[in-house]
């Protein structure tokens, strides 16, 4: 779909044929020290989200066929997971995440994991009824002991605040274990809704005063005295299973979620007439999910929840706030071949190539011309199409493929796809890829060996069109973390890379040497960037950060052109993409959550806002469009701007400029992310069928 153009606006390609499937969130864990949320999806993928400011996806550990992550836990900066394969894995979250240690646990499939509050012990519950306890010392995992075997699988577990006791939930019972001697101290039997159907305890929670809370398949919330092993109170929360619990200590609140897609909140209050005794009182509820809620985590006032619908919800109250992060693939998930008006869409294990409509002819676009499946349906880490549409590249964890695509625009059925087999040795698996704008250069961000190496390849100009390895760029000298953002200038002379340690480096290539060399490193900011872009025809770099800092830096003149803190419409979301408007020197388009926003700055905007401020007799602190702050290093730069909401596009994936007067906005199809989900749980209401 192409919008009509006007003199003051550009044409908008509204791409809505990106048919992503939902990927359920199975489990999650929040690291208090790292301020990061780790969550696992039903395809075995683990995502690491930075929650220190506006949340953004930092890293992804790809899953695969038959991989199932059932539990996650942080111990300081160390991340652990357990799976149905019966393995306990510690993940190295360095430049490129990988399994640092893998241990087979006793008892077959592992269902749950927890780390003690002092981070010295780790417990794993298994299908065979064994509880494996490990000691976490000196950056190692040391076997401690196995607790007494119980009948039936261990579904959930949680340490008390001292780390000496472990509470587990299983079929028809909640048990309290003394970790020091390996024996069960108490066994609390759970009643059944039906004598023939066992009750499964899906989640347990241990409070500071050794009060235990459990959630089970009867839809009941049960409170126990951990010292005596007795039931204190029971609450019927739902007619369906309760699957997860979370506790907010500062406000003494307990959150309950399950098959019924509503989060119930209970508060612990003093029992009237009994000093020191507390009871649970139902307070309020939070809505936002459409299907089963499987996991919840707490950070301050924020509650992170996920489930069958695949969306990560961040809620807080009071006042109530709800932010939704849809199950989109890591960026870049779509790439536009600007010269031939083709678009590459990346899915979990396959790629699609679609046509884009010519200007003012919306009916002549939106056709799928190619689909490529990955070998053995492996998860695709990265993919790209060259600007001229002739080359398509993708990489998985084990394979890499380069194709030559001869697209016939007149008769698409006669198009040919040929795999390039005589590739250079250095064309290996990678986690990121860039084509130069002339389609003659290819940059791979190495996944094997040193992740700080960027491999550069060039295509010969003769009729053979062979790719040769030209250079290995040792970017690790200046970039200590994973390169999660990169861009090549339109003149193909500059390459900018940004990593998760806030380093931003500009590499330059001269026509004489044809080699990439580091030009400069930009001043390091306190948080990693979320979006970068080079202005066409200039040596200006725009950088956005999760705390809404935005600056434009001229890396040739070594000065800040524009620097301020913006106030985007969706302040809970970071700016995830920047596109310079080629028609205006001081204009850009931003992707802010589901919003497309235009931003204008420059001397004329500065003068206009200053005159308006003087006219209205407003102070700088009262001005709505700028916070009046300059760059932290004191550089003189423009800081006033104008923001305008262009469009609210639900499930916005990416934005990219096309031609002279066109903008491509890619959205995930909302219907495809819903129609493949099972029917949601519905409760019959009185008087209605």
N, C-alpha and C positions, 0 to 999 in steps of 0.2 A: 504494500500500500504506500503510495506517495502522496504527500499533502500538496495542495496548491501553493504556488509561490507568489509572493508579493514583492514590492520594491524594497521593503525594509526587512524581509524575512527570507529564510532559506527553505528549500524543499526538504521535507522530512521523510525518510524511508522508514516506515514503521514495520520492522521485521517481526512477525508473530508466528513464524513457522518453526521455531526452535522448540521441538517437542521433547523436553526433558521429562524423565520419569522420576517419581518420588523415591527418595532413599531414606528409610526410617533411621532415626537416632536410637541406638540400643542402650548405651550407657554413657556416662560422663563423669568427670572429676575436675574440681577446681583447685589449682595450686596457689595457696595463699602467699607463698614467697615469690613465685614467678608472676603472679597476677595473670595467669593463663588458664584457659579452659580447654581440656582435652575431651573430645567426644568421638564415639565410634558409631559408624553406620552399619546397616545390615549387610553391606557388601564387603565388610572387613576393612574399610577405609578409616583411618584415624586422622582427625583434624585438630590442629592446634590454633586456638583463637586468642589473640591478645586483647585483654579486657581492661587494660590500665586506663585507656581513654575511650574514644568511640571504638567499639569492637571491630576488628578486622581479622581475616583469616591469614595467619602467618605461614604455616607449613601444612603439608598433607603427606601422610604415609599411605601409599596406595594399597588397596586390598586385592582381592582376586577371587577366583572360583573356589568355593569350599572353605573360605576363611571366615571365621566367626569370632568376633571380639565380644566377650561377655562381661568384662569388668575392667575398670581403669582406676589407678590410684597414683597420687603424687607423694613423694617423700623428699621434701625440699625442692630441688631442681630436677630430681630423678623421676621418670615416668615409667610405670609398670602396667602390664596388661596380662589378662588370662584369656584362654580360648577353649573351645570345645575340643581342640586337638590335645588338650592336657598339658599345655606349655605355659610357663611363666616367663615373660619376656621383659627385659629392661631395654628401653629405647634410648639411643643416643640422639639427642635433638640438636646436634651440631650443624655444620654446614649442610649436609645432606643426611636426613634421619635414616638410621638403620638399627637393626637388632643388635644391641651391644652384648647381651647375655641371654641365653635361652636355657631354661631348666624344665625337664619333664617332672611333673608332680605325681605323687602317689594318689591313685584313685581315679584314673582315667580323666574324663572331661572335667574342666575347671569351670565353676559357675559364678564364683564371687571372689572378691579380693578386698582387703582393707589394710591400712597402715596405722600403727599406733600414733597417738598425738605427739609423743616425743620422737617419733620417726626412727625408732630403734628396732621395731619388730614389724613383720609383714605376715599376714595370714591368708591362705587360699583354701576355699571350700570346694570339694569335688563331688562327682557323681557317686563314687563308691562310699561316701560317708566319712572320708578322711579329711582332717584339717591339717594342712602343712604350714608350719611356722618357720620363718626364716629371720635371721638377724641381718640388719643393714649396717655394716660397719666398713669404714675405709673404702667407700665406693665399690663395695662388693656385696654379693648375696651369699650368706653362709647358712647352711642347714642348721636349724635349731632342734626341732623335734616334731613328731606327729602326735596329735592328741588322740585319745581313745576313739576307736572306730564306733560310729553310730549306724543305725539301720536307716537306709534311705539317703538321698543326696542332700548336700548342704546348699541351700538356695541363696542365702544371704548371710553376711557376717559383719560385725562391728565391734571394735575395741572400746573399752571404757576409757575414761580420761587418764587413769593411772597406767594403762597398758598391761596390767596384771590379769585382767579378765577379758574374755571374748564372748560375745553374745552371738548365737547363730539361730537361723530360722530354717525349718525344714517342713516336712509333711506332718501335720498334727501336733507340732511341738516347737517350743522356744527353749533353748538350752543356754546356760551360763557356764563357761569353762574357766578353770583356773589354769592359765597358760604356764605357770611355774611348775606344776606337777603333771599337767596333761589330762586331768580328770574333770568330769562334769560336776559342778557344784549343785545346780538346780536344773530340773526339767519341768517346764510349765506346759501342761497339756492344753491344746486348743480344741474347743468344741467343734462339732460339725453341723452344717446346715442340713445335711442328710446323712443317715447312718452308713449309706453305701458310697458316699463321696468324701474323700479325704480333703482336709483343709490345708492349703499351701500357704506358708508364711513367706510373702514375697519380699518384705523389707523389714529391717529392724534398725532402731536408733537408740543410742545410749546417751542420756543427759548427764550433766555434771554431778548431780546428786544421786547418781546410779539408779535413776528411774529409767525404765526400758519401755519403748513404744514399738509396737509391731503393727504391720498392715498385712491383711491376708485375703484369700480368695473369696471369703464370705462378704467382703465389703466392710469389714469391721476394723476399727482402730482400738487396740487393746493396750492398756497401761499396766505395767508390773512394778513391784518393788524388787529391785535387784538384790537387796540384802537378804530378804526373806523368801524370795521366789514366789510371791503371791500376786494374784490379779487385783489391781486397785479399782479399775473402772473400764468400761467398754462403751464404744460409740459406734452406732450403725451409720456409716458415712455414705454408702452406695449399695445398690443392688447388684453391682458387678465387682470384679476383682480390684483391689487396691494394689498398685504395683511399686510405688516409690514414696519415700519420705525425705524431708529436709528440715533442718532446724536452724532458726535464726536466734542466736543466744542473746544478742543485745535487746531484742524485743520479746524474748521468751515466746516465740511463735513456732508452731509446727505446721508444715505444709504437707498435704496429702494429695497424691494423684494416682490415677488408674485408668481403667477401661472407659469409664465415663469421663469425657474430655473437659472436666472442670477441676480446677485446683481449689481444694478446701483449706481454709486457714483456721487453726485452733490456737488459742492463747492459754498459757498456764497462769492461773490466777489463784490468789489465796482463798482457801475454803472458808466460807462464812462461819464464824464461831470457833474455828480451829486454827490457831496461830501456827504458822510454819507449814501446814498442810496445803498442798496445791491441787487444783483440779483443772481438767481441760474444758475450755468453753469454746464453742463454735463461734467464730468471729465474723468472717465474710468469705467470699469466694472470688476467684479470678478465672476469667474465660479468655480464650484465644486459640486454643487448639481445636481441631475438628475431629481427631481420633484419639486412640489410646495414648496416655502420657506414661512414658517408660522410665524417665530419669529426671532428677532435679538436683541442682547445686546452688549454693548460696555464696554471695560475695557482698558484704555490707548490706545495703538495702535492696540489692538486686537479686532476683531469683532467675536462674537459667533453667529452662525446661525444654524437653524434646521428647518426641515419640514417633508414632507411626506415620504421621503426615510429613515428617522429615524437616519441619521448620524449627529453627532455634528461636525460642521466645525469651525475651528479657523483660521482666515485669518488676515494678516497684510500687510501693504505696506507703503512706499517703504523700502527695496525691497519686492516684493510680496512673501509671504510665505503661504502655505496651509497645515494644519494638519487635518486629518480626524479621528474621533472616531466613529467607527461603533456601531450600537445598539446591543451590546453584553450584556448578563446577568451578574450580579455581580459575581465576583470570590468567591469561586471555582464553576465553571459551569460544570466541568468534573472531575471525580475521577477514578483512575485506581486501580483495585483489582490485585495487583502485583502477588499474589500466583497462581491465576487461570486464569490470562490473560483476565479479563473482564473489561469493561469500563462503568461507569455510566454517562449519559448525562442528565443535568437538563434543562428543558424547563420552560415556564411560569407556566403551570398548570399540567405538567405530566413529568414522568421520562422514560428514555430508557436505556436498558442494551445491550451492543454489545460485540462481541468477538473480540479479537486481534489475529493477525496471529502469529504462532510459528516462531522462527528464521529461516530465509532463505526459508520460505514457505508462500509467500504473498497471494496465492490463497485460503488459508484455514482460513481466517479471514474476518472481516467486516460483520458479520451476526447479525441481531437484534434478541435477544432471549427473550426479555421481555419489556413490556410497562405498567406503572402504572400511572393512572390518579388520581389527588387529589380529595378529597371529595368536591362535589359541585363546582368543577373547581376553587377552591381557588388558589391564587398565592402562589407558593412554596417559602418559605424564604430560606431554606437550605436543603441539602440532602447529603448522604454519603453512600458508600458501604464499607464493611470491606475488608481488604486485602485478606482474603480467599474467598471472594465472598458469604459468607453464610448469611450475615446480610445486610439489606437495611433499611435506616432510612430517613424520611423526615418530615418537619414541615411546617405548614402554620400559619397564625395568630390565628387560632382557633382550629386546630386539629393537632395531632401528630400520626405518624404511624411507627411501627417497624415490619419488615417482616423477615421471615426466607426463604431463597432462596436455594433450593436443585437443583443445576445445574447439569444436566447430559450431559457431554461433548460428549459422544458417540451418544446419541439420545436426542438432545436438546428439542424435542417435549414432552419428558417425564419428563422434569424438573417441579418442584413443587414450588409454592409460597404460603406460609402460613402466615397469620397475627398473630403476637404475642399479645395475648389479656391480659394475666395476667402480665401486666407491673407494675412496682413500681409507687407509687403515684407521686414521684418527676419527672417522665418522662413526662414533660410538654412541651408546645410550647417554641421554642427557635429560635434564629437568626443565630446560628452557631453550627456546630457539628464536632467532631473528633473521629475516631476510633484509638485505639492503634495498633501498628504494629503486635501484636500477635492476633488481632481480639477478645480479651477477655475483652477489656475495652472500654467504651463509655463516651465521655465528651460532655455535653450539656451546652451551654452558655445561661443562663436563660433569657427569654423575659418577664415573669410574675414577678411582684414584683421588687426586687432589681436586676438590670441588671448586677451588679458586682459579681453575684454568678455563679459559675461553678459547675454543678452537675456531679458527677462521678459515673458510674455504672460498675459492673463487671459481667461477665457471668460465671456461675458455670461450673466446669469441668466434672460434671456427665452427664449422658445420657439425662437428662431433659433439660439441657442447659437453665436455667432460669436466668433472669437478676435481680440483686439485687442492690439497692442503697447503696453505700459505704461511700460517703462523699459529703458534700457541701463545696466547696472551696470559702472562702470569699475573692475573688480577688479584690473587691471594695476598700479594704484597701490600695492597691498599684496602682490600675488602676482606674483613675477618669473618664475616658471616655469609649466609646464603644470599645470592643475588636474586631478589624477588621482584625487582623492577628494572627494566632496560628499555632503551629506545635509540633508534638510529635517525640521524638528521636527514632531511630530504636531499641534501647535497652529498650524502654518503661519506662525509668527512669526519663526522663526530659520532661517538658512541658513548652514551651515558648509562652507568650502572649504579644501582642503589641496593644496599643490603640491609639486613634486619638489625644491624648495630649502628644504624644512622649514618653510615659512610656513603657519600655520593662522589663518584669519580667520573671525570670526563676523559675519554680517550680520543686522540686525534690521528687522522691518517692523511698524509700529504700525497699528492699525485706523483711526486718524485720518488719517494721511498716505498710507497704502497704498503707500509707497515703501520700497525696500530701502536701508538705510544701514549703513555699517560700524559695528559696535558696539565690538569689541575685537580685538586680535591676540594670540594666545597666545604664551607664551615659546617662542622657537625652540630646537629640539633639534638635535643634531649630525647626525642622519640623517633622511631623509624618512619620514613615517608610511606604514604599510601598511594600516591600517584605522581607521575612525572611526565613532562612533554617538552619537546624542543620546538620553538617557534620557527615555522618555515621561512627560509631566507635570512634568518638572523641567528646570532649566537646567544640566544636567550633561552633559559631553562626555567620552566615553572614546576614547583614542587609543592605538594600538599601533605599535611600531617594529620594524624588522628585527633589532635587537640584543636583542629581547625586553623592552624597556622598555614598561611599560603604566601609564597614569595616567588618573584621572578628575578633571576640572577643572570647577568650578562657575563658569561665566562671568558669572553674575549677582553672586555674592559675591566673585568674583576670588580664589579660593583652590583649592588642590589637596585633593580629598577622599581620594584614594587614589593612591599612587605607589610603584612597586617594579619590580624585574626578576623576571619570572616564569620558571619552568622548565617549559615545556610538554613533553608526551610526545615530540613530534617536534621536537627542538631545532634541527634543520637547516632547518626550514621556518618562515617568519614567520607571525604571526597575520594572516590575510587577511580576516577578517570578525568583527564584534562585534555581538551581539544582546542587548539588555537583557531580562531576565526581568521582565515586568510584575507578576508575583505577589510578587516579593521586591525590596525597595529596593536591596539590596546584592548582587545576583546578576546574572551575565551568562553568555552562552554564546559560546564562541570557536570559530572555525574555524582549526585548526592543521594544515596539510597535509591529510591524509586523516582527521584526527581531529576529532570534535566534543567539546569540553571545556567543562565547567561550572566557573565560578570564583565563589567567594563571599568577600566581605570585609566589614568593618564592625566596630564595637566588640565585638560578641559573639564574632566569630571572633578578634579581637585578644586578648581576655581568655582565651579557651579555649586558644589556642596559647601564651600566656605562662604560664598555669598548667601546661600540659603540659611546657613547657620547664623550669619550676622543679622540677616533679616528677621529671623525668628527668635533671636537673643537666647540661643540655646548653648549650653556648655558642651564641651567635648564628650563628657560622660553620658549626656542625654541623647547624643546623635545616634539614630538607629542603625545606620549602615556601616559604621566603622567604630572600633573601640578606641581609636586615637593612639594606638601604640605603634612604635616603630620597631625596627629589627633590634634584637638583643645586643648586637655588637655596635650599635650606635651609628650605623651607616645611614646617610641621608637618602631616603627613598620615598616614593609615593606610597601613601597608606590609605587613601580614601577610595571608595569604590561604589558601584551601583550593582545590586543584584536584582534579577528578574526571573521568576519561575516561568520556564518555557512550557513544560509539560510534566504531568504526573503519570509516569508509566509504570504500572504494577509489574513486579518481577523483572525490572530492568537489568540486563546482563552487561551491555557495553554500548558505548557511543564512539563513532568514528567519522571523520570528515571525508567526503567523497566529491571529487571534482572541484568546481569553483563555488557552487552555491547549493550543496547538498550535504545533509547530515543523516547518517545511518544510525538508528536506535534499535538495538536488538533486545527483544523481550522473550522470556520463557513463556510458552503457551500454558496459561492457567488451567485449561481443561485437561491437558495431558498429565499435569501434576496431581490431578484429583481423580480422574476417571479410573485409574488403575488401583486406587485404594479400595479396601474392602468397605462394606457398608458400616457407617458409624453407629455406635451404640445409641439407641433411642429408648427413652423411658416413656411408657404409656401414661397419659394424664387422665384424671378422672373425667368421665363423660365423653372421652374421645377414643377413637380406635386407632 
